[in-house]
C-alpha cells in the first residue's frame, strides 16, 4: 500500500510540473521565447521598438502580456515598418501598470497607412517583481 501511495504522489507531482511548464511555455510559431529583462517601462518600450525594427518577432511576442501574444505573433507589425528617431517617456505608472508615450518618424518612402502617425502610447502591466509586458499600444 505504501508503494502505491508513493507512486501515486510521484505521478501527481510529475503531472503538476508538466502542466506548470507547459502553461509558461509558448507554443506559437516562434518556439521558446527569450526572457524579458526586468527594466523600467521606458526601457521596455524602447527595447520593443528596437525589436520591431530588427524584425525580432520572438522578442516582440515575448514582450507582450501572455494573453496578447497571439495578437502580437500574427500582427506582422515587425516585418515592414521602420521606426526612426524613437523617443520614449513615462506618462503614468503604478506598482503594476504603466503608460509610456513614444514618438517616432516613419520614412516618407514607406507606403503605409501610418504616414501621419508620429507616436504610440504603450500600455504595460507586470506581476510583482516581474518584467513590464506590453498589453496594448496605439493612439488613444
Secondary structure, DSSP 8 states (H G I E B T S, - for coil): -HHHHHHHHHHHHHHHHHHHHHHHS--STT-S--------HHHHHHHHHHHHHTT-HHHHHHTB-GGGHHHHHHS-GGGT---EEEEEEEEEE-SSEEEEEEEEE--TTS--TTTT--EEEEEEE--TTS--EEEEEE--
